[in-house]
Amino acid sequence: MSFDHETLVWFSKSYGLFYLLALSAIIVLYAYWPSNKDSFDKAAESILESEDKPWR
C-alpha cells in the first residue's frame, strides 16, 4: 500500500482535528465536574487569604 503526500496530509489534518476536539472535551468535562468544585474554589480563594505586603 503506497501513501502519497496528499493522503498523509489529509490523515494528519484529520487526526489533529479529532485529537484537539477530544482533548478540549476532556478539559471542559474536568473543569465542570462537580467533585472538582471544592478544589477550584479553594485555589481561587487561597490568593486572597495571604497577607502579601510590599517589600521594604
mmJSON file of the N, C-alpha and C atoms, coordinates in Angstrom:
{"data_MODEL":{"atom_site":{
"group_PDB":["ATOM","ATOM","ATOM","ATOM","ATOM","ATOM","ATOM","ATOM","ATOM","ATOM","ATOM","ATOM","ATOM","ATOM","ATOM","ATOM","ATOM","ATOM","ATOM","ATOM","ATOM","ATOM","ATOM","ATOM","ATOM","ATOM","ATOM","ATOM","ATOM","ATOM","ATOM","ATOM","ATOM","ATOM","ATOM","ATOM","ATOM","ATOM","ATOM","ATOM","ATOM","ATOM","ATOM","ATOM","ATOM","ATOM","ATOM","ATOM","ATOM","ATOM","ATOM","ATOM","ATOM","ATOM","ATOM","ATOM","ATOM","ATOM","ATOM","ATOM","ATOM","ATOM","ATOM","ATOM","ATOM","ATOM","ATOM","ATOM","ATOM","ATOM","ATOM","ATOM","ATOM","ATOM","ATOM","ATOM","ATOM","ATOM","ATOM","ATOM","ATOM","ATOM","ATOM","ATOM","ATOM","ATOM","ATOM","ATOM","ATOM","ATOM","ATOM","ATOM","ATOM","ATOM","ATOM","ATOM","ATOM","ATOM","ATOM","ATOM","ATOM","ATOM","ATOM","ATOM","ATOM","ATOM","ATOM","ATOM","ATOM","ATOM","ATOM","ATOM","ATOM","ATOM","ATOM","ATOM","ATOM","ATOM","ATOM","ATOM","ATOM","ATOM","ATOM","ATOM","ATOM","ATOM","ATOM","ATOM","ATOM","ATOM","ATOM","ATOM","ATOM","ATOM","ATOM","ATOM","ATOM","ATOM","ATOM","ATOM","ATOM","ATOM","ATOM","ATOM","ATOM","ATOM","ATOM","ATOM","ATOM","ATOM","ATOM","ATOM","ATOM","ATOM","ATOM","ATOM","ATOM","ATOM","ATOM","ATOM","ATOM","ATOM","ATOM","ATOM","ATOM","ATOM","ATOM","ATOM"],
"id":[1,2,3,4,5,6,7,8,9,10,11,12,13,14,15,16,17,18,19,20,21,22,23,24,25,26,27,28,29,30,31,32,33,34,35,36,37,38,39,40,41,42,43,44,45,46,47,48,49,50,51,52,53,54,55,56,57,58,59,60,61,62,63,64,65,66,67,68,69,70,71,72,73,74,75,76,77,78,79,80,81,82,83,84,85,86,87,88,89,90,91,92,93,94,95,96,97,98,99,100,101,102,103,104,105,106,107,108,109,110,111,112,113,114,115,116,117,118,119,120,121,122,123,124,125,126,127,128,129,130,131,132,133,134,135,136,137,138,139,140,141,142,143,144,145,146,147,148,149,150,151,152,153,154,155,156,157,158,159,160,161,162,163,164,165,166,167,168],
"type_symbol":["N","C","C","N","C","C","N","C","C","N","C","C","N","C","C","N","C","C","N","C","C","N","C","C","N","C","C","N","C","C","N","C","C","N","C","C","N","C","C","N","C","C","N","C","C","N","C","C","N","C","C","N","C","C","N","C","C","N","C","C","N","C","C","N","C","C","N","C","C","N","C","C","N","C","C","N","C","C","N","C","C","N","C","C","N","C","C","N","C","C","N","C","C","N","C","C","N","C","C","N","C","C","N","C","C","N","C","C","N","C","C","N","C","C","N","C","C","N","C","C","N","C","C","N","C","C","N","C","C","N","C","C","N","C","C","N","C","C","N","C","C","N","C","C","N","C","C","N","C","C","N","C","C","N","C","C","N","C","C","N","C","C","N","C","C","N","C","C"],
"label_atom_id":["N","CA","C","N","CA","C","N","CA","C","N","CA","C","N","CA","C","N","CA","C","N","CA","C","N","CA","C","N","CA","C","N","CA","C","N","CA","C","N","CA","C","N","CA","C","N","CA","C","N","CA","C","N","CA","C","N","CA","C","N","CA","C","N","CA","C","N","CA","C","N","CA","C","N","CA","C","N","CA","C","N","CA","C","N","CA","C","N","CA","C","N","CA","C","N","CA","C","N","CA","C","N","CA","C","N","CA","C","N","CA","C","N","CA","C","N","CA","C","N","CA","C","N","CA","C","N","CA","C","N","CA","C","N","CA","C","N","CA","C","N","CA","C","N","CA","C","N","CA","C","N","CA","C","N","CA","C","N","CA","C","N","CA","C","N","CA","C","N","CA","C","N","CA","C","N","CA","C","N","CA","C","N","CA","C","N","CA","C","N","CA","C","N","CA","C"],
"label_alt_id":[null,null,null,null,null,null,null,null,null,null,null,null,null,null,null,null,null,null,null,null,null,null,null,null,null,null,null,null,null,null,null,null,null,null,null,null,null,null,null,null,null,null,null,null,null,null,null,null,null,null,null,null,null,null,null,null,null,null,null,null,null,null,null,null,null,null,null,null,null,null,null,null,null,null,null,null,null,null,null,null,null,null,null,null,null,null,null,null,null,null,null,null,null,null,null,null,null,null,null,null,null,null,null,null,null,null,null,null,null,null,null,null,null,null,null,null,null,null,null,null,null,null,null,null,null,null,null,null,null,null,null,null,null,null,null,null,null,null,null,null,null,null,null,null,null,null,null,null,null,null,null,null,null,null,null,null,null,null,null,null,null,null,null,null,null,null,null,null],
"label_comp_id":["MET","MET","MET","SER","SER","SER","PHE","PHE","PHE","ASP","ASP","ASP","HIS","HIS","HIS","GLU","GLU","GLU","THR","THR","THR","LEU","LEU","LEU","VAL","VAL","VAL","TRP","TRP","TRP","PHE","PHE","PHE","SER","SER","SER","LYS","LYS","LYS","SER","SER","SER","TYR","TYR","TYR","GLY","GLY","GLY","LEU","LEU","LEU","PHE","PHE","PHE","TYR","TYR","TYR","LEU","LEU","LEU","LEU","LEU","LEU","ALA","ALA","ALA","LEU","LEU","LEU","SER","SER","SER","ALA","ALA","ALA","ILE","ILE","ILE","ILE","ILE","ILE","VAL","VAL","VAL","LEU","LEU","LEU","TYR","TYR","TYR","ALA","ALA","ALA","TYR","TYR","TYR","TRP","TRP","TRP","PRO","PRO","PRO","SER","SER","SER","ASN","ASN","ASN","LYS","LYS","LYS","ASP","ASP","ASP","SER","SER","SER","PHE","PHE","PHE","ASP","ASP","ASP","LYS","LYS","LYS","ALA","ALA","ALA","ALA","ALA","ALA","GLU","GLU","GLU","SER","SER","SER","ILE","ILE","ILE","LEU","LEU","LEU","GLU","GLU","GLU","SER","SER","SER","GLU","GLU","GLU","ASP","ASP","ASP","LYS","LYS","LYS","PRO","PRO","PRO","TRP","TRP","TRP","ARG","ARG","ARG"],
"label_asym_id":["A","A","A","A","A","A","A","A","A","A","A","A","A","A","A","A","A","A","A","A","A","A","A","A","A","A","A","A","A","A","A","A","A","A","A","A","A","A","A","A","A","A","A","A","A","A","A","A","A","A","A","A","A","A","A","A","A","A","A","A","A","A","A","A","A","A","A","A","A","A","A","A","A","A","A","A","A","A","A","A","A","A","A","A","A","A","A","A","A","A","A","A","A","A","A","A","A","A","A","A","A","A","A","A","A","A","A","A","A","A","A","A","A","A","A","A","A","A","A","A","A","A","A","A","A","A","A","A","A","A","A","A","A","A","A","A","A","A","A","A","A","A","A","A","A","A","A","A","A","A","A","A","A","A","A","A","A","A","A","A","A","A","A","A","A","A","A","A"],
"label_entity_id":["1","1","1","1","1","1","1","1","1","1","1","1","1","1","1","1","1","1","1","1","1","1","1","1","1","1","1","1","1","1","1","1","1","1","1","1","1","1","1","1","1","1","1","1","1","1","1","1","1","1","1","1","1","1","1","1","1","1","1","1","1","1","1","1","1","1","1","1","1","1","1","1","1","1","1","1","1","1","1","1","1","1","1","1","1","1","1","1","1","1","1","1","1","1","1","1","1","1","1","1","1","1","1","1","1","1","1","1","1","1","1","1","1","1","1","1","1","1","1","1","1","1","1","1","1","1","1","1","1","1","1","1","1","1","1","1","1","1","1","1","1","1","1","1","1","1","1","1","1","1","1","1","1","1","1","1","1","1","1","1","1","1","1","1","1","1","1","1"],
"label_seq_id":[1,1,1,2,2,2,3,3,3,4,4,4,5,5,5,6,6,6,7,7,7,8,8,8,9,9,9,10,10,10,11,11,11,12,12,12,13,13,13,14,14,14,15,15,15,16,16,16,17,17,17,18,18,18,19,19,19,20,20,20,21,21,21,22,22,22,23,23,23,24,24,24,25,25,25,26,26,26,27,27,27,28,28,28,29,29,29,30,30,30,31,31,31,32,32,32,33,33,33,34,34,34,35,35,35,36,36,36,37,37,37,38,38,38,39,39,39,40,40,40,41,41,41,42,42,42,43,43,43,44,44,44,45,45,45,46,46,46,47,47,47,48,48,48,49,49,49,50,50,50,51,51,51,52,52,52,53,53,53,54,54,54,55,55,55,56,56,56],
"pdbx_PDB_ins_code":[null,null,null,null,null,null,null,null,null,null,null,null,null,null,null,null,null,null,null,null,null,null,null,null,null,null,null,null,null,null,null,null,null,null,null,null,null,null,null,null,null,null,null,null,null,null,null,null,null,null,null,null,null,null,null,null,null,null,null,null,null,null,null,null,null,null,null,null,null,null,null,null,null,null,null,null,null,null,null,null,null,null,null,null,null,null,null,null,null,null,null,null,null,null,null,null,null,null,null,null,null,null,null,null,null,null,null,null,null,null,null,null,null,null,null,null,null,null,null,null,null,null,null,null,null,null,null,null,null,null,null,null,null,null,null,null,null,null,null,null,null,null,null,null,null,null,null,null,null,null,null,null,null,null,null,null,null,null,null,null,null,null,null,null,null,null,null,null],
"Cartn_x":[0.846,0.0,0.89,0.694,1.534,0.784,1.487,0.909,1.557,0.752,1.302,1.167,1.671,1.739,0.345,-0.59,-1.937,-2.644,-2.436,-3.06,-2.507,-1.21,-0.598,-1.019,-1.129,-1.569,-3.021,-3.887,-5.282,-5.389,-4.62,-4.662,-4.173,-3.092,-2.561,-3.498,-4.135,-5.099,-6.334,-6.817,-7.992,-7.665,-6.534,-6.133,-5.951,-5.338,-5.134,-6.446,-7.404,-8.709,-9.418,-9.493,-10.187,-9.439,-8.121,-7.325,-7.622,-7.631,-7.901,-9.343,-10.284,-11.681,-11.839,-11.219,-11.312,-10.613,-9.454,-8.73,-9.523,-10.156,-10.979,-12.172,-12.807,-13.949,-13.523,-12.366,-11.87,-11.574,-10.979,-10.657,-11.926,-12.916,-14.176,-14.886,-14.907,-15.523,-14.805,-13.486,-12.723,-13.015,-13.107,-13.325,-14.721,-15.714,-17.087,-17.549,-16.644,-17.015,-17.345,-18.488,-18.926,-17.94,-17.237,-16.33,-15.081,-14.798,-13.634,-13.941,-15.197,-15.589,-14.885,-14.79,-14.153,-12.686,-11.967,-10.545,-10.348,-11.237,-11.124,-11.479,-12.502,-12.86,-11.745,-11.147,-10.041,-8.85,-8.548,-7.438,-7.728,-8.978,-9.328,-9.243,-9.587,-9.569,-8.219,-7.318,-6.031,-5.183,-5.355,-4.601,-5.09,-6.381,-6.952,-6.634,-6.346,-6.11,-4.726,-3.762,-2.408,-2.287,-1.49,-1.281,0.006,-0.124,1.021,1.252,2.454,2.784,3.925,4.04,5.146,6.502,7.465,8.821,9.477,10.173,10.823,12.292],
"Cartn_y":[-1.176,0.0,1.238,2.087,3.263,4.511,5.345,6.598,7.758,8.57,9.768,10.937,12.073,13.235,13.726,13.78,14.272,13.379,12.066,11.144,11.358,11.526,11.754,13.098,14.122,15.428,15.341,14.676,14.52,13.76,12.687,11.89,12.704,13.448,14.219,15.361,15.996,17.055,16.483,15.358,14.738,14.25,13.6,13.115,14.281,15.344,16.518,17.158,17.218,17.791,16.983,15.675,14.832,14.786,14.844,14.872,16.144,17.295,18.55,18.64,18.115,18.101,17.221,16.053,15.152,15.759,16.36,16.983,18.147,18.941,20.059,19.55,18.488,17.924,17.387,16.737,16.217,17.346,18.421,19.561,20.225,20.392,21.005,20.118,18.814,17.904,17.945,17.996,18.077,19.379,20.466,21.762,21.871,21.253,21.365,20.147,19.207,18.036,18.478,18.068,18.578,18.319,17.221,16.934,17.811,18.507,19.392,20.807,21.108,22.463,22.934,22.063,22.455,22.818,22.032,22.329,23.612,23.877,25.107,26.322,26.197,27.3,27.582,26.534,26.694,27.382,27.005,27.624,29.087,29.4,30.786,31.683,31.152,31.963,31.953,31.065,30.976,32.227,32.876,34.092,35.225,35.245,36.317,36.167,34.941,34.706,35.161,35.148,35.504,37.006,37.366,38.784,39.239,39.535,39.958,41.448,41.803,43.194,43.634,44.909,45.397,45.087,44.905,44.614,45.905,45.816,47.019,46.927],
"Cartn_z":[0.0,0.0,0.0,-0.95,-1.139,-0.672,0.114,0.584,-0.152,-0.782,-1.395,-0.42,-0.807,0.081,0.48,-0.457,-0.146,0.871,0.78,1.725,3.127,3.233,4.539,5.132,4.316,4.795,5.268,4.504,4.895,6.218,6.358,7.585,8.78,8.622,9.743,10.133,9.181,9.497,10.188,9.715,10.337,11.738,11.912,13.221,14.181,13.737,14.581,14.987,14.078,14.389,15.464,15.284,16.26,17.582,17.548,18.773,19.577,18.923,19.627,20.117,19.361,19.818,21.054,21.047,22.197,23.407,23.215,24.312,24.898,24.06,24.545,25.337,24.869,25.593,26.954,27.031,28.302,29.273,28.793,29.656,30.177,29.322,29.749,30.765,30.536,31.496,32.841,32.817,34.061,34.807,34.088,34.728,35.338,34.725,35.215,36.017,36.315,37.104,38.532,39.076,40.381,41.528,41.515,42.631,42.627,41.53,41.46,41.936,42.227,42.595,43.864,44.865,46.123,45.926,45.153,44.958,44.148,43.171,42.395,43.243,44.083,44.973,45.976,46.498,47.452,46.78,45.564,44.838,44.52,44.213,43.885,45.109,46.277,47.492,48.195,47.827,48.508,48.273,47.165,46.879,47.774,48.051,48.855,50.341,50.802,52.216,52.678,51.785,52.198,52.429,53.399,53.705,53.022,51.767,50.984,51.212,51.62,51.88,50.971,50.738,49.902,50.524,49.668,50.11,50.621,51.724,52.27,52.122],
"occupancy":[1.0,1.0,1.0,1.0,1.0,1.0,1.0,1.0,1.0,1.0,1.0,1.0,1.0,1.0,1.0,1.0,1.0,1.0,1.0,1.0,1.0,1.0,1.0,1.0,1.0,1.0,1.0,1.0,1.0,1.0,1.0,1.0,1.0,1.0,1.0,1.0,1.0,1.0,1.0,1.0,1.0,1.0,1.0,1.0,1.0,1.0,1.0,1.0,1.0,1.0,1.0,1.0,1.0,1.0,1.0,1.0,1.0,1.0,1.0,1.0,1.0,1.0,1.0,1.0,1.0,1.0,1.0,1.0,1.0,1.0,1.0,1.0,1.0,1.0,1.0,1.0,1.0,1.0,1.0,1.0,1.0,1.0,1.0,1.0,1.0,1.0,1.0,1.0,1.0,1.0,1.0,1.0,1.0,1.0,1.0,1.0,1.0,1.0,1.0,1.0,1.0,1.0,1.0,1.0,1.0,1.0,1.0,1.0,1.0,1.0,1.0,1.0,1.0,1.0,1.0,1.0,1.0,1.0,1.0,1.0,1.0,1.0,1.0,1.0,1.0,1.0,1.0,1.0,1.0,1.0,1.0,1.0,1.0,1.0,1.0,1.0,1.0,1.0,1.0,1.0,1.0,1.0,1.0,1.0,1.0,1.0,1.0,1.0,1.0,1.0,1.0,1.0,1.0,1.0,1.0,1.0,1.0,1.0,1.0,1.0,1.0,1.0,1.0,1.0,1.0,1.0,1.0,1.0],
"B_iso_or_equiv":[0.0,0.0,0.0,0.0,0.0,0.0,0.0,0.0,0.0,0.0,0.0,0.0,0.0,0.0,0.0,0.0,0.0,0.0,0.0,0.0,0.0,0.0,0.0,0.0,0.0,0.0,0.0,0.0,0.0,0.0,0.0,0.0,0.0,0.0,0.0,0.0,0.0,0.0,0.0,0.0,0.0,0.0,0.0,0.0,0.0,0.0,0.0,0.0,0.0,0.0,0.0,0.0,0.0,0.0,0.0,0.0,0.0,0.0,0.0,0.0,0.0,0.0,0.0,0.0,0.0,0.0,0.0,0.0,0.0,0.0,0.0,0.0,0.0,0.0,0.0,0.0,0.0,0.0,0.0,0.0,0.0,0.0,0.0,0.0,0.0,0.0,0.0,0.0,0.0,0.0,0.0,0.0,0.0,0.0,0.0,0.0,0.0,0.0,0.0,0.0,0.0,0.0,0.0,0.0,0.0,0.0,0.0,0.0,0.0,0.0,0.0,0.0,0.0,0.0,0.0,0.0,0.0,0.0,0.0,0.0,0.0,0.0,0.0,0.0,0.0,0.0,0.0,0.0,0.0,0.0,0.0,0.0,0.0,0.0,0.0,0.0,0.0,0.0,0.0,0.0,0.0,0.0,0.0,0.0,0.0,0.0,0.0,0.0,0.0,0.0,0.0,0.0,0.0,0.0,0.0,0.0,0.0,0.0,0.0,0.0,0.0,0.0,0.0,0.0,0.0,0.0,0.0,0.0],
"pdbx_formal_charge":[null,null,null,null,null,null,null,null,null,null,null,null,null,null,null,null,null,null,null,null,null,null,null,null,null,null,null,null,null,null,null,null,null,null,null,null,null,null,null,null,null,null,null,null,null,null,null,null,null,null,null,null,null,null,null,null,null,null,null,null,null,null,null,null,null,null,null,null,null,null,null,null,null,null,null,null,null,null,null,null,null,null,null,null,null,null,null,null,null,null,null,null,null,null,null,null,null,null,null,null,null,null,null,null,null,null,null,null,null,null,null,null,null,null,null,null,null,null,null,null,null,null,null,null,null,null,null,null,null,null,null,null,null,null,null,null,null,null,null,null,null,null,null,null,null,null,null,null,null,null,null,null,null,null,null,null,null,null,null,null,null,null,null,null,null,null,null,null],
"auth_seq_id":[1,1,1,2,2,2,3,3,3,4,4,4,5,5,5,6,6,6,7,7,7,8,8,8,9,9,9,10,10,10,11,11,11,12,12,12,13,13,13,14,14,14,15,15,15,16,16,16,17,17,17,18,18,18,19,19,19,20,20,20,21,21,21,22,22,22,23,23,23,24,24,24,25,25,25,26,26,26,27,27,27,28,28,28,29,29,29,30,30,30,31,31,31,32,32,32,33,33,33,34,34,34,35,35,35,36,36,36,37,37,37,38,38,38,39,39,39,40,40,40,41,41,41,42,42,42,43,43,43,44,44,44,45,45,45,46,46,46,47,47,47,48,48,48,49,49,49,50,50,50,51,51,51,52,52,52,53,53,53,54,54,54,55,55,55,56,56,56],
"auth_comp_id":["MET","MET","MET","SER","SER","SER","PHE","PHE","PHE","ASP","ASP","ASP","HIS","HIS","HIS","GLU","GLU","GLU","THR","THR","THR","LEU","LEU","LEU","VAL","VAL","VAL","TRP","TRP","TRP","PHE","PHE","PHE","SER","SER","SER","LYS","LYS","LYS","SER","SER","SER","TYR","TYR","TYR","GLY","GLY","GLY","LEU","LEU","LEU","PHE","PHE","PHE","TYR","TYR","TYR","LEU","LEU","LEU","LEU","LEU","LEU","ALA","ALA","ALA","LEU","LEU","LEU","SER","SER","SER","ALA","ALA","ALA","ILE","ILE","ILE","ILE","ILE","ILE","VAL","VAL","VAL","LEU","LEU","LEU","TYR","TYR","TYR","ALA","ALA","ALA","TYR","TYR","TYR","TRP","TRP","TRP","PRO","PRO","PRO","SER","SER","SER","ASN","ASN","ASN","LYS","LYS","LYS","ASP","ASP","ASP","SER","SER","SER","PHE","PHE","PHE","ASP","ASP","ASP","LYS","LYS","LYS","ALA","ALA","ALA","ALA","ALA","ALA","GLU","GLU","GLU","SER","SER","SER","ILE","ILE","ILE","LEU","LEU","LEU","GLU","GLU","GLU","SER","SER","SER","GLU","GLU","GLU","ASP","ASP","ASP","LYS","LYS","LYS","PRO","PRO","PRO","TRP","TRP","TRP","ARG","ARG","ARG"],
"auth_asym_id":["A","A","A","A","A","A","A","A","A","A","A","A","A","A","A","A","A","A","A","A","A","A","A","A","A","A","A","A","A","A","A","A","A","A","A","A","A","A","A","A","A","A","A","A","A","A","A","A","A","A","A","A","A","A","A","A","A","A","A","A","A","A","A","A","A","A","A","A","A","A","A","A","A","A","A","A","A","A","A","A","A","A","A","A","A","A","A","A","A","A","A","A","A","A","A","A","A","A","A","A","A","A","A","A","A","A","A","A","A","A","A","A","A","A","A","A","A","A","A","A","A","A","A","A","A","A","A","A","A","A","A","A","A","A","A","A","A","A","A","A","A","A","A","A","A","A","A","A","A","A","A","A","A","A","A","A","A","A","A","A","A","A","A","A","A","A","A","A"],
"auth_atom_id":["N","CA","C","N","CA","C","N","CA","C","N","CA","C","N","CA","C","N","CA","C","N","CA","C","N","CA","C","N","CA","C","N","CA","C","N","CA","C","N","CA","C","N","CA","C","N","CA","C","N","CA","C","N","CA","C","N","CA","C","N","CA","C","N","CA","C","N","CA","C","N","CA","C","N","CA","C","N","CA","C","N","CA","C","N","CA","C","N","CA","C","N","CA","C","N","CA","C","N","CA","C","N","CA","C","N","CA","C","N","CA","C","N","CA","C","N","CA","C","N","CA","C","N","CA","C","N","CA","C","N","CA","C","N","CA","C","N","CA","C","N","CA","C","N","CA","C","N","CA","C","N","CA","C","N","CA","C","N","CA","C","N","CA","C","N","CA","C","N","CA","C","N","CA","C","N","CA","C","N","CA","C","N","CA","C","N","CA","C","N","CA","C","N","CA","C"],
"pdbx_PDB_model_num":[1,1,1,1,1,1,1,1,1,1,1,1,1,1,1,1,1,1,1,1,1,1,1,1,1,1,1,1,1,1,1,1,1,1,1,1,1,1,1,1,1,1,1,1,1,1,1,1,1,1,1,1,1,1,1,1,1,1,1,1,1,1,1,1,1,1,1,1,1,1,1,1,1,1,1,1,1,1,1,1,1,1,1,1,1,1,1,1,1,1,1,1,1,1,1,1,1,1,1,1,1,1,1,1,1,1,1,1,1,1,1,1,1,1,1,1,1,1,1,1,1,1,1,1,1,1,1,1,1,1,1,1,1,1,1,1,1,1,1,1,1,1,1,1,1,1,1,1,1,1,1,1,1,1,1,1,1,1,1,1,1,1,1,1,1,1,1,1]
}}}
